């Protein structure tokens, strides 16, 4: 549980830096955890599976960036 929160915070922080979004620890955790689910679903639909910490981190960051991008399109026109 603690490891998932730490990974979520790291994923959210990296995605925020890549997408130019600032936020606090709680926002990073939420974006990271949701982004990890999104990334896993997208990669699984394409036929790719992440094994290992680095692969899961990469999939989570891609999913979090996608989550931020969709959020921008929905709420910022």
PDB file of N, CA, C and O in Angstrom:
ATOM      1  N   UNK A   1       0.824  -1.198   0.000  1.00  0.00           N
ATOM      2  CA  UNK A   1       0.000   0.000   0.000  1.00  0.00           C
ATOM      3  C   UNK A   1       0.867   1.261   0.000  1.00  0.00           C
ATOM      4  O   UNK A   1       0.642   2.170  -0.799  1.00  0.00           O
ATOM      5  N   UNK A   2       1.844   1.315   0.881  1.00  0.00           N
ATOM      6  CA  UNK A   2       2.734   2.470   0.944  1.00  0.00           C
ATOM      7  C   UNK A   2       3.534   2.568  -0.350  1.00  0.00           C
ATOM      8  O   UNK A   2       3.747   3.663  -0.870  1.00  0.00           O
ATOM      9  N   UNK A   3       3.975   1.431  -0.867  1.00  0.00           N
ATOM     10  CA  UNK A   3       4.735   1.419  -2.116  1.00  0.00           C
ATOM     11  C   UNK A   3       3.915   1.952  -3.280  1.00  0.00           C
ATOM     12  O   UNK A   3       4.446   2.662  -4.134  1.00  0.00           O
ATOM     13  N   UNK A   4       2.627   1.622  -3.327  1.00  0.00           N
ATOM     14  CA  UNK A   4       1.765   2.119  -4.396  1.00  0.00           C
ATOM     15  C   UNK A   4       1.589   3.630  -4.297  1.00  0.00           C
ATOM     16  O   UNK A   4       1.541   4.315  -5.318  1.00  0.00           O
ATOM     17  N   UNK A   5       1.495   4.150  -3.086  1.00  0.00           N
ATOM     18  CA  UNK A   5       1.370   5.599  -2.909  1.00  0.00           C
ATOM     19  C   UNK A   5       2.651   6.318  -3.310  1.00  0.00           C
ATOM     20  O   UNK A   5       2.608   7.382  -3.926  1.00  0.00           O
ATOM     21  N   UNK A   6       3.785   5.731  -2.959  1.00  0.00           N
ATOM     22  CA  UNK A   6       5.070   6.328  -3.336  1.00  0.00           C
ATOM     23  C   UNK A   6       5.234   6.295  -4.853  1.00  0.00           C
ATOM     24  O   UNK A   6       5.656   7.280  -5.459  1.00  0.00           O
ATOM     25  N   UNK A   7       4.899   5.166  -5.459  1.00  0.00           N
ATOM     26  CA  UNK A   7       4.980   5.054  -6.919  1.00  0.00           C
ATOM     27  C   UNK A   7       4.011   6.022  -7.582  1.00  0.00           C
ATOM     28  O   UNK A   7       4.355   6.653  -8.581  1.00  0.00           O
ATOM     29  N   UNK A   8       2.800   6.147  -7.038  1.00  0.00           N
ATOM     30  CA  UNK A   8       1.824   7.089  -7.579  1.00  0.00           C
ATOM     31  C   UNK A   8       2.316   8.523  -7.500  1.00  0.00           C
ATOM     32  O   UNK A   8       2.149   9.295  -8.444  1.00  0.00           O
ATOM     33  N   UNK A   9       2.928   8.883  -6.367  1.00  0.00           N
ATOM     34  CA  UNK A   9       3.462  10.238  -6.215  1.00  0.00           C
ATOM     35  C   UNK A   9       4.577  10.494  -7.216  1.00  0.00           C
ATOM     36  O   UNK A   9       4.644  11.572  -7.807  1.00  0.00           O
ATOM     37  N   UNK A  10       5.443   9.525  -7.409  1.00  0.00           N
ATOM     38  CA  UNK A  10       6.545   9.668  -8.354  1.00  0.00           C
ATOM     39  C   UNK A  10       6.025   9.768  -9.791  1.00  0.00           C
ATOM     40  O   UNK A  10       6.476  10.619 -10.558  1.00  0.00           O
ATOM     41  N   UNK A  11       5.098   8.919 -10.144  1.00  0.00           N
ATOM     42  CA  UNK A  11       4.509   8.941 -11.488  1.00  0.00           C
ATOM     43  C   UNK A  11       3.802  10.275 -11.730  1.00  0.00           C
ATOM     44  O   UNK A  11       3.976  10.890 -12.782  1.00  0.00           O
ATOM     45  N   UNK A  12       3.013  10.716 -10.767  1.00  0.00           N
ATOM     46  CA  UNK A  12       2.309  11.996 -10.897  1.00  0.00           C
ATOM     47  C   UNK A  12       3.255  13.168 -11.009  1.00  0.00           C
ATOM     48  O   UNK A  12       3.010  14.094 -11.782  1.00  0.00           O
ATOM     49  N   UNK A  13       4.339  13.142 -10.243  1.00  0.00           N
ATOM     50  CA  UNK A  13       5.324  14.226 -10.286  1.00  0.00           C
ATOM     51  C   UNK A  13       6.019  14.280 -11.653  1.00  0.00           C
ATOM     52  O   UNK A  13       6.169  15.356 -12.232  1.00  0.00           O
ATOM     53  N   UNK A  14       6.442  13.114 -12.166  1.00  0.00           N
ATOM     54  CA  UNK A  14       7.108  13.067 -13.472  1.00  0.00           C
ATOM     55  C   UNK A  14       6.159  13.526 -14.568  1.00  0.00           C
ATOM     56  O   UNK A  14       6.538  14.318 -15.430  1.00  0.00           O
ATOM     57  N   UNK A  15       4.926  13.031 -14.537  1.00  0.00           N
ATOM     58  CA  UNK A  15       3.948  13.427 -15.557  1.00  0.00           C
ATOM     59  C   UNK A  15       3.654  14.919 -15.471  1.00  0.00           C
ATOM     60  O   UNK A  15       3.508  15.582 -16.499  1.00  0.00           O
ATOM     61  N   UNK A  16       3.566  15.449 -14.266  1.00  0.00           N
ATOM     62  CA  UNK A  16       3.332  16.874 -14.093  1.00  0.00           C
ATOM     63  C   UNK A  16       4.460  17.705 -14.672  1.00  0.00           C
ATOM     64  O   UNK A  16       4.213  18.736 -15.299  1.00  0.00           O
ATOM     65  N   UNK A  17       5.691  17.273 -14.472  1.00  0.00           N
ATOM     66  CA  UNK A  17       6.843  17.978 -15.044  1.00  0.00           C
ATOM     67  C   UNK A  17       6.822  17.906 -16.567  1.00  0.00           C
ATOM     68  O   UNK A  17       7.093  18.903 -17.237  1.00  0.00           O
ATOM     69  N   UNK A  18       6.507  16.752 -17.111  1.00  0.00           N
ATOM     70  CA  UNK A  18       6.468  16.590 -18.566  1.00  0.00           C
ATOM     71  C   UNK A  18       5.350  17.409 -19.214  1.00  0.00           C
ATOM     72  O   UNK A  18       5.512  17.938 -20.314  1.00  0.00           O
ATOM     73  N   UNK A  19       4.213  17.505 -18.516  1.00  0.00           N
ATOM     74  CA  UNK A  19       3.056  18.195 -19.075  1.00  0.00           C
ATOM     75  C   UNK A  19       2.960  19.659 -18.643  1.00  0.00           C
ATOM     76  O   UNK A  19       2.042  20.365 -19.062  1.00  0.00           O
ATOM     77  N   UNK A  20       3.887  20.120 -17.818  1.00  0.00           N
ATOM     78  CA  UNK A  20       3.884  21.509 -17.387  1.00  0.00           C
ATOM     79  C   UNK A  20       2.784  21.849 -16.406  1.00  0.00           C
ATOM     80  O   UNK A  20       2.211  22.937 -16.462  1.00  0.00           O
ATOM     81  N   UNK A  21       2.483  20.919 -15.500  1.00  0.00           N
ATOM     82  CA  UNK A  21       1.424  21.105 -14.511  1.00  0.00           C
ATOM     83  C   UNK A  21       2.056  21.117 -13.125  1.00  0.00           C
ATOM     84  O   UNK A  21       2.866  20.251 -12.795  1.00  0.00           O
ATOM     85  N   UNK A  22       1.684  22.098 -12.322  1.00  0.00           N
ATOM     86  CA  UNK A  22       2.170  22.153 -10.948  1.00  0.00           C
ATOM     87  C   UNK A  22       1.097  21.613 -10.011  1.00  0.00           C
ATOM     88  O   UNK A  22      -0.097  21.754 -10.276  1.00  0.00           O
ATOM     89  N   UNK A  23       1.524  21.000  -8.929  1.00  0.00           N
ATOM     90  CA  UNK A  23       0.568  20.487  -7.963  1.00  0.00           C
ATOM     91  C   UNK A  23       1.273  19.962  -6.733  1.00  0.00           C
ATOM     92  O   UNK A  23       2.496  19.826  -6.705  1.00  0.00           O
ATOM     93  N   UNK A  24       0.495  19.674  -5.734  1.00  0.00           N
ATOM     94  CA  UNK A  24       1.033  19.177  -4.480  1.00  0.00           C
ATOM     95  C   UNK A  24       1.111  17.668  -4.444  1.00  0.00           C
ATOM     96  O   UNK A  24       0.839  16.985  -5.432  1.00  0.00           O
ATOM     97  N   UNK A  25       1.483  17.173  -3.299  1.00  0.00           N
ATOM     98  CA  UNK A  25       1.683  15.732  -3.110  1.00  0.00           C
ATOM     99  C   UNK A  25       0.400  14.946  -3.350  1.00  0.00           C
ATOM    100  O   UNK A  25       0.424  13.914  -4.020  1.00  0.00           O
ATOM    101  N   UNK A  26      -0.714  15.420  -2.813  1.00  0.00           N
ATOM    102  CA  UNK A  26      -1.980  14.698  -2.973  1.00  0.00           C
ATOM    103  C   UNK A  26      -2.398  14.634  -4.440  1.00  0.00           C
ATOM    104  O   UNK A  26      -2.845  13.591  -4.916  1.00  0.00           O
ATOM    105  N   UNK A  27      -2.253  15.747  -5.152  1.00  0.00           N
ATOM    106  CA  UNK A  27      -2.580  15.754  -6.580  1.00  0.00           C
ATOM    107  C   UNK A  27      -1.684  14.797  -7.345  1.00  0.00           C
ATOM    108  O   UNK A  27      -2.150  14.076  -8.226  1.00  0.00           O
ATOM    109  N   UNK A  28      -0.394  14.787  -7.011  1.00  0.00           N
ATOM    110  CA  UNK A  28       0.533  13.874  -7.684  1.00  0.00           C
ATOM    111  C   UNK A  28       0.148  12.421  -7.444  1.00  0.00           C
ATOM    112  O   UNK A  28       0.202  11.602  -8.362  1.00  0.00           O
ATOM    113  N   UNK A  29      -0.240  12.099  -6.213  1.00  0.00           N
ATOM    114  CA  UNK A  29      -0.632  10.725  -5.898  1.00  0.00           C
ATOM    115  C   UNK A  29      -1.880  10.335  -6.690  1.00  0.00           C
ATOM    116  O   UNK A  29      -1.931   9.256  -7.280  1.00  0.00           O
ATOM    117  N   UNK A  30      -2.884  11.211  -6.703  1.00  0.00           N
ATOM    118  CA  UNK A  30      -4.131  10.904  -7.410  1.00  0.00           C
ATOM    119  C   UNK A  30      -3.884  10.752  -8.910  1.00  0.00           C
ATOM    120  O   UNK A  30      -4.344   9.790  -9.524  1.00  0.00           O
ATOM    121  N   UNK A  31      -3.157  11.705  -9.495  1.00  0.00           N
ATOM    122  CA  UNK A  31      -2.863  11.636 -10.927  1.00  0.00           C
ATOM    123  C   UNK A  31      -2.028  10.395 -11.237  1.00  0.00           C
ATOM    124  O   UNK A  31      -2.255   9.730 -12.248  1.00  0.00           O
ATOM    125  N   UNK A  32      -1.066  10.082 -10.374  1.00  0.00           N
ATOM    126  CA  UNK A  32      -0.214   8.917 -10.594  1.00  0.00           C
ATOM    127  C   UNK A  32      -0.962   7.607 -10.522  1.00  0.00           C
ATOM    128  O   UNK A  32      -0.750   6.724 -11.353  1.00  0.00           O
ATOM    129  N   UNK A  33      -1.839   7.466  -9.535  1.00  0.00           N
ATOM    130  CA  UNK A  33      -2.593   6.215  -9.390  1.00  0.00           C
ATOM    131  C   UNK A  33      -3.588   6.057 -10.532  1.00  0.00           C
ATOM    132  O   UNK A  33      -3.680   4.982 -11.126  1.00  0.00           O
ATOM    133  N   UNK A  34      -4.338   7.117 -10.847  1.00  0.00           N
ATOM    134  CA  UNK A  34      -5.283   7.040 -11.965  1.00  0.00           C
ATOM    135  C   UNK A  34      -4.533   6.836 -13.279  1.00  0.00           C
ATOM    136  O   UNK A  34      -4.954   6.052 -14.130  1.00  0.00           O
ATOM    137  N   UNK A  35      -3.421   7.548 -13.436  1.00  0.00           N
ATOM    138  CA  UNK A  35      -2.616   7.399 -14.649  1.00  0.00           C
ATOM    139  C   UNK A  35      -2.071   5.994 -14.817  1.00  0.00           C
ATOM    140  O   UNK A  35      -1.976   5.493 -15.937  1.00  0.00           O
ATOM    141  N   UNK A  36      -1.714   5.360 -13.721  1.00  0.00           N
ATOM    142  CA  UNK A  36      -1.229   3.980 -13.801  1.00  0.00           C
ATOM    143  C   UNK A  36      -2.319   3.032 -14.287  1.00  0.00           C
ATOM    144  O   UNK A  36      -2.054   2.125 -15.076  1.00  0.00           O
ATOM    145  N   UNK A  37      -3.551   3.243 -13.814  1.00  0.00           N
ATOM    146  CA  UNK A  37      -4.666   2.432 -14.300  1.00  0.00           C
ATOM    147  C   UNK A  37      -4.920   2.693 -15.779  1.00  0.00           C
ATOM    148  O   UNK A  37      -5.126   1.757 -16.552  1.00  0.00           O
ATOM    149  N   UNK A  38      -4.905   3.963 -16.172  1.00  0.00           N
ATOM    150  CA  UNK A  38      -5.125   4.318 -17.582  1.00  0.00           C
ATOM    151  C   UNK A  38      -4.029   3.723 -18.453  1.00  0.00           C
ATOM    152  O   UNK A  38      -4.315   3.113 -19.484  1.00  0.00           O
ATOM    153  N   UNK A  39      -2.776   3.896 -18.045  1.00  0.00           N
ATOM    154  CA  UNK A  39      -1.663   3.371 -18.820  1.00  0.00           C
ATOM    155  C   UNK A  39      -1.708   1.863 -18.956  1.00  0.00           C
ATOM    156  O   UNK A  39      -1.460   1.323 -20.034  1.00  0.00           O
ATOM    157  N   UNK A  40      -2.025   1.181 -17.861  1.00  0.00           N
ATOM    158  CA  UNK A  40      -2.127  -0.284 -17.913  1.00  0.00           C
ATOM    159  C   UNK A  40      -3.218  -0.721 -18.873  1.00  0.00           C
ATOM    160  O   UNK A  40      -3.030  -1.661 -19.645  1.00  0.00           O
ATOM    161  N   UNK A  41      -4.364  -0.041 -18.830  1.00  0.00           N
ATOM    162  CA  UNK A  41      -5.472  -0.408 -19.714  1.00  0.00           C
ATOM    163  C   UNK A  41      -5.117  -0.161 -21.174  1.00  0.00           C
ATOM    164  O   UNK A  41      -5.407  -0.995 -22.032  1.00  0.00           O
ATOM    165  N   UNK A  42      -4.493   0.977 -21.464  1.00  0.00           N
ATOM    166  CA  UNK A  42      -4.138   1.307 -22.847  1.00  0.00           C
ATOM    167  C   UNK A  42      -3.097   0.328 -23.373  1.00  0.00           C
ATOM    168  O   UNK A  42      -3.244  -0.218 -24.467  1.00  0.00           O
ATOM    169  N   UNK A  43      -2.045   0.111 -22.590  1.00  0.00           N
ATOM    170  CA  UNK A  43      -0.992  -0.801 -23.043  1.00  0.00           C
ATOM    171  C   UNK A  43      -1.509  -2.229 -23.168  1.00  0.00           C
ATOM    172  O   UNK A  43      -1.121  -2.944 -24.092  1.00  0.00           O
ATOM    173  N   UNK A  44      -2.381  -2.658 -22.253  1.00  0.00           N
ATOM    174  CA  UNK A  44      -2.948  -4.004 -22.323  1.00  0.00           C
ATOM    175  C   UNK A  44      -3.810  -4.149 -23.566  1.00  0.00           C
ATOM    176  O   UNK A  44      -3.804  -5.206 -24.198  1.00  0.00           O
ATOM    177  N   UNK A  45      -4.559  -3.095 -23.934  1.00  0.00           N
ATOM    178  CA  UNK A  45      -5.409  -3.140 -25.132  1.00  0.00           C
ATOM    179  C   UNK A  45      -4.575  -3.275 -26.401  1.00  0.00           C
ATOM    180  O   UNK A  45      -5.025  -3.859 -27.387  1.00  0.00           O
ATOM    181  N   UNK A  46      -3.363  -2.736 -26.375  1.00  0.00           N
ATOM    182  CA  UNK A  46      -2.479  -2.812 -27.533  1.00  0.00           C
ATOM    183  C   UNK A  46      -1.701  -4.132 -27.547  1.00  0.00           C
ATOM    184  O   UNK A  46      -1.165  -4.529 -28.581  1.00  0.00           O
ATOM    185  N   UNK A  47      -1.643  -4.802 -26.407  1.00  0.00           N
ATOM    186  CA  UNK A  47      -0.956  -6.079 -26.337  1.00  0.00           C
ATOM    187  C   UNK A  47       0.378  -6.046 -25.623  1.00  0.00           C
ATOM    188  O   UNK A  47       1.121  -7.027 -25.660  1.00  0.00           O
ATOM    189  N   UNK A  48       0.695  -4.945 -24.978  1.00  0.00           N
ATOM    190  CA  UNK A  48       1.945  -4.828 -24.218  1.00  0.00           C
ATOM    191  C   UNK A  48       1.658  -4.991 -22.731  1.00  0.00           C
ATOM    192  O   UNK A  48       0.641  -4.515 -22.227  1.00  0.00           O
ATOM    193  N   UNK A  49       2.553  -5.658 -22.048  1.00  0.00           N
ATOM    194  CA  UNK A  49       2.423  -5.878 -20.608  1.00  0.00           C
ATOM    195  C   UNK A  49       3.707  -5.438 -19.933  1.00  0.00           C
ATOM    196  O   UNK A  49       4.802  -5.732 -20.412  1.00  0.00           O
ATOM    197  N   UNK A  50       3.570  -4.731 -18.815  1.00  0.00           N
ATOM    198  CA  UNK A  50       4.724  -4.207 -18.095  1.00  0.00           C
ATOM    199  C   UNK A  50       5.133  -5.201 -17.010  1.00  0.00           C
ATOM    200  O   UNK A  50       4.310  -5.633 -16.203  1.00  0.00           O
ATOM    201  N   UNK A  51       6.414  -5.555 -17.004  1.00  0.00           N
ATOM    202  CA  UNK A  51       6.972  -6.418 -15.968  1.00  0.00           C
ATOM    203  C   UNK A  51       8.159  -5.692 -15.353  1.00  0.00           C
ATOM    204  O   UNK A  51       9.093  -5.313 -16.060  1.00  0.00           O
ATOM    205  N   UNK A  52       8.127  -5.503 -14.068  1.00  0.00           N
ATOM    206  CA  UNK A  52       9.225  -4.832 -13.383  1.00  0.00           C
ATOM    207  C   UNK A  52       8.889  -3.403 -12.997  1.00  0.00           C
ATOM    208  O   UNK A  52       7.938  -2.806 -13.503  1.00  0.00           O
ATOM    209  N   UNK A  53       9.680  -2.878 -12.102  1.00  0.00           N
ATOM    210  CA  UNK A  53       9.434  -1.551 -11.561  1.00  0.00           C
ATOM    211  C   UNK A  53       9.577  -0.464 -12.612  1.00  0.00           C
ATOM    212  O   UNK A  53       8.714   0.407 -12.722  1.00  0.00           O
ATOM    213  N   UNK A  54      10.658  -0.502 -13.387  1.00  0.00           N
ATOM    214  CA  UNK A  54      10.875   0.542 -14.389  1.00  0.00           C
ATOM    215  C   UNK A  54       9.788   0.526 -15.452  1.00  0.00           C
ATOM    216  O   UNK A  54       9.312   1.586 -15.859  1.00  0.00           O
ATOM    217  N   UNK A  55       9.388  -0.648 -15.906  1.00  0.00           N
ATOM    218  CA  UNK A  55       8.337  -0.754 -16.923  1.00  0.00           C
ATOM    219  C   UNK A  55       7.012  -0.235 -16.381  1.00  0.00           C
ATOM    220  O   UNK A  55       6.281   0.456 -17.090  1.00  0.00           O
ATOM    221  N   UNK A  56       6.696  -0.562 -15.132  1.00  0.00           N
ATOM    222  CA  UNK A  56       5.468  -0.060 -14.521  1.00  0.00           C
ATOM    223  C   UNK A  56       5.520   1.454 -14.350  1.00  0.00           C
ATOM    224  O   UNK A  56       4.505   2.131 -14.515  1.00  0.00           O
ATOM    225  N   UNK A  57       6.683   1.985 -14.022  1.00  0.00           N
ATOM    226  CA  UNK A  57       6.853   3.428 -13.902  1.00  0.00           C
ATOM    227  C   UNK A  57       6.610   4.096 -15.252  1.00  0.00           C
ATOM    228  O   UNK A  57       5.905   5.101 -15.333  1.00  0.00           O
ATOM    229  N   UNK A  58       7.185   3.544 -16.296  1.00  0.00           N
ATOM    230  CA  UNK A  58       7.020   4.097 -17.643  1.00  0.00           C
ATOM    231  C   UNK A  58       5.561   4.048 -18.099  1.00  0.00           C
ATOM    232  O   UNK A  58       5.047   5.027 -18.642  1.00  0.00           O
ATOM    233  N   UNK A  59       4.904   2.931 -17.883  1.00  0.00           N
ATOM    234  CA  UNK A  59       3.492   2.798 -18.250  1.00  0.00           C
ATOM    235  C   UNK A  59       2.643   3.780 -17.451  1.00  0.00           C
ATOM    236  O   UNK A  59       1.722   4.389 -17.996  1.00  0.00           O
ATOM    237  N   UNK A  60       2.943   3.936 -16.171  1.00  0.00           N
ATOM    238  CA  UNK A  60       2.205   4.880 -15.341  1.00  0.00           C
ATOM    239  C   UNK A  60       2.384   6.319 -15.792  1.00  0.00           C
ATOM    240  O   UNK A  60       1.421   7.085 -15.813  1.00  0.00           O
ATOM    241  N   UNK A  61       3.605   6.695 -16.154  1.00  0.00           N
ATOM    242  CA  UNK A  61       3.866   8.064 -16.616  1.00  0.00           C
ATOM    243  C   UNK A  61       3.131   8.325 -17.933  1.00  0.00           C
ATOM    244  O   UNK A  61       2.531   9.387 -18.102  1.00  0.00           O
ATOM    245  N   UNK A  62       3.169   7.390 -18.848  1.00  0.00           N
ATOM    246  CA  UNK A  62       2.444   7.557 -20.115  1.00  0.00           C
ATOM    247  C   UNK A  62       0.943   7.684 -19.846  1.00  0.00           C
ATOM    248  O   UNK A  62       0.281   8.545 -20.425  1.00  0.00           O
ATOM    249  N   UNK A  63       0.413   6.840 -18.981  1.00  0.00           N
ATOM    250  CA  UNK A  63      -1.010   6.911 -18.638  1.00  0.00           C
ATOM    251  C   UNK A  63      -1.375   8.210 -17.941  1.00  0.00           C
ATOM    252  O   UNK A  63      -2.431   8.783 -18.210  1.00  0.00           O
ATOM    253  N   UNK A  64      -0.507   8.683 -17.041  1.00  0.00           N
ATOM    254  CA  UNK A  64      -0.776   9.938 -16.338  1.00  0.00           C
ATOM    255  C   UNK A  64      -0.728  11.117 -17.297  1.00  0.00           C
ATOM    256  O   UNK A  64      -1.536  12.038 -17.181  1.00  0.00           O
ATOM    257  N   UNK A  65       0.199  11.105 -18.235  1.00  0.00           N
ATOM    258  CA  UNK A  65       0.253  12.170 -19.247  1.00  0.00           C
ATOM    259  C   UNK A  65      -1.010  12.146 -20.105  1.00  0.00           C
ATOM    260  O   UNK A  65      -1.563  13.198 -20.426  1.00  0.00           O
ATOM    261  N   UNK A  66      -1.459  10.969 -20.470  1.00  0.00           N
ATOM    262  CA  UNK A  66      -2.698  10.840 -21.232  1.00  0.00           C
ATOM    263  C   UNK A  66      -3.883  11.342 -20.414  1.00  0.00           C
ATOM    264  O   UNK A  66      -4.757  12.024 -20.949  1.00  0.00           O
ATOM    265  N   UNK A  67      -3.924  11.013 -19.132  1.00  0.00           N
ATOM    266  CA  UNK A  67      -4.984  11.465 -18.233  1.00  0.00           C
ATOM    267  C   UNK A  67      -4.996  12.992 -18.124  1.00  0.00           C
ATOM    268  O   UNK A  67      -6.062  13.605 -18.171  1.00  0.00           O
ATOM    269  N   UNK A  68      -3.825  13.607 -17.980  1.00  0.00           N
ATOM    270  CA  UNK A  68      -3.732  15.068 -17.905  1.00  0.00           C
ATOM    271  C   UNK A  68      -4.173  15.694 -19.224  1.00  0.00           C
ATOM    272  O   UNK A  68      -4.901  16.687 -19.226  1.00  0.00           O
ATOM    273  N   UNK A  69      -3.739  15.120 -20.344  1.00  0.00           N
ATOM    274  CA  UNK A  69      -4.104  15.642 -21.656  1.00  0.00           C
ATOM    275  C   UNK A  69      -5.619  15.606 -21.875  1.00  0.00           C
ATOM    276  O   UNK A  69      -6.209  16.581 -22.341  1.00  0.00           O
ATOM    277  N   UNK A  70      -6.243  14.472 -21.535  1.00  0.00           N
ATOM    278  CA  UNK A  70      -7.700  14.349 -21.691  1.00  0.00           C
ATOM    279  C   UNK A  70      -8.403  15.345 -20.764  1.00  0.00           C
ATOM    280  O   UNK A  70      -9.383  15.975 -21.162  1.00  0.00           O
ATOM    281  N   UNK A  71      -7.913  15.488 -19.546  1.00  0.00           N
ATOM    282  CA  UNK A  71      -8.495  16.460 -18.627  1.00  0.00           C
ATOM    283  C   UNK A  71      -8.418  17.874 -19.159  1.00  0.00           C
ATOM    284  O   UNK A  71      -9.371  18.640 -19.013  1.00  0.00           O
ATOM    285  N   UNK A  72      -7.311  18.234 -19.771  1.00  0.00           N
ATOM    286  CA  UNK A  72      -7.177  19.561 -20.377  1.00  0.00           C
ATOM    287  C   UNK A  72      -8.181  19.740 -21.510  1.00  0.00           C
ATOM    288  O   UNK A  72      -8.820  20.786 -21.616  1.00  0.00           O
ATOM    289  N   UNK A  73      -8.320  18.730 -22.351  1.00  0.00           N
ATOM    290  CA  UNK A  73      -9.240  18.828 -23.481  1.00  0.00           C
ATOM    291  C   UNK A  73     -10.695  18.928 -23.021  1.00  0.00           C
ATOM    292  O   UNK A  73     -11.490  19.644 -23.631  1.00  0.00           O
ATOM    293  N   UNK A  74     -11.041  18.228 -21.967  1.00  0.00           N
ATOM    294  CA  UNK A  74     -12.426  18.242 -21.475  1.00  0.00           C
ATOM    295  C   UNK A  74     -12.768  19.526 -20.737  1.00  0.00           C
ATOM    296  O   UNK A  74     -13.875  20.043 -20.884  1.00  0.00           O
ATOM    297  N   UNK A  75     -11.837  20.051 -19.943  1.00  0.00           N
ATOM    298  CA  UNK A  75     -12.173  21.139 -19.043  1.00  0.00           C
ATOM    299  C   UNK A  75     -11.579  22.488 -19.421  1.00  0.00           C
ATOM    300  O   UNK A  75     -11.929  23.498 -18.810  1.00  0.00           O
ATOM    301  N   UNK A  76     -10.690  22.534 -20.410  1.00  0.00           N
ATOM    302  CA  UNK A  76     -10.089  23.806 -20.803  1.00  0.00           C
ATOM    303  C   UNK A  76     -10.314  24.116 -22.275  1.00  0.00           C
ATOM    304  O   UNK A  76      -9.690  25.020 -22.830  1.00  0.00           O
ATOM    305  N   UNK A  77     -11.190  23.379 -22.889  1.00  0.00           N
ATOM    306  CA  UNK A  77     -11.536  23.646 -24.287  1.00  0.00           C
ATOM    307  C   UNK A  77     -10.468  23.293 -25.178  1.00  0.00           C
ATOM    308  O   UNK A  77     -10.597  23.455 -26.391  1.00  0.00           O
TER     309      UNK A  77
END
